[in-house]
């Protein structure tokens, strides 16, 4: 295997004691809805698994067209799992619970919905409308993981919560009337047109998209589409079809499937393009399903090699010496367990009796684990440096 697991573990050990890393900037996500727009700031450091999982869904276009199917005034606005016709969307493997990261389910925070299984969170999320202390991890009770907050536009969530609710589709209650859907969700990028009105900015971004598409620069076109979605620009059928083709060209089949699905919802169903899009949607759905199955197989390999759970790095501004010392021990223990797991993945790759798919997935899991080690090192070392500076 090309990566070196001994190098990976030595990077972590060095980071704990010698290197100095800066604090990473939080990732912001723009959420555009039928009822207005809001912005989410993700807690990448405090809830790395959930933040990464959420961004994976965002980048796949998964949330576009999903509805807020559970809205309870004074409690939560929940969505991320069902389409406008209440079709439950297939999800990626679940993520481990991170509710003991010190973050609370206070008003405006973004949290992961789950079943009674603490480690069952997938795509669904909710925004707390009040301080919901009953959802926190306290007294040995596993809570619901907070992994972000609404940084702008909380009034939009309040307005959604004020709508009348009742039974609709498969739900006996708590669905708003009218039904509110996410029209776009995308990572926030720097505004290249800060001095223009919203309409002027949308027009400029569409010109950028048209130019990139015309020259066949699909990477630039894909970036412009992301920027346009983050700006909550409107999509007509022609633009949705163009986005579909660009996303296919850059290899993002899941997002392409979401775009062509929306095209089929709003386009003229008697046009020639419509029938071609129907065939394309079937192909993309099959490809996306195959990718999901691969993800599930990857999760099985991860379980086979018992990849450990990353320890939560505390906030040095409020942590005690005892907690920091305990965390250093947990980080060092994680490094050793992770290195053992890397050896297991290496054995899978080198096993000629394994399928080529399993061997390739073992490499992917290996590289991902090395990346997680390095990210943990950066988080821990940053907090360690802060803590030491506070002791002076």
Buried (B, 14 or more C-beta within 10 A) or exposed (E): BEBEBEEBBEBBEEBBEEEEBEEEEBBBBBBBBBBBBBBBBBBBBBBBBBBBBBBBBBBBBBBBBBBBBBBBBEBBBBBBBBBBEBEEBEBBBBBBBBBEBBBBBBBBBBBBBBEEEBBBBBBBBBBBBEBBEEBBBEEEEBBBBBBBBBBBBBEBBBEBBEBEBEEBBEBEEBBBEEBBBBBBBBBBBEEEBEEBEEEEBBBBBBEBBBEBBEEEBBEBBBBBBBBBBBBBBEBEBEBBBBBBBBBBBBEBBBBBBBBBBBBBBEBEEEEEBBEEBEEBBEBBBEBBEEBBEBBEBBBEBBEBBEBBEBBBBBBBEEBEEEBBEBBBEBBBEBBEBBBBBBEBBBEBBEEEEBEEEBBBBBBEBBBBBBEBBBBBBBBBBBBBBBBEEEEE
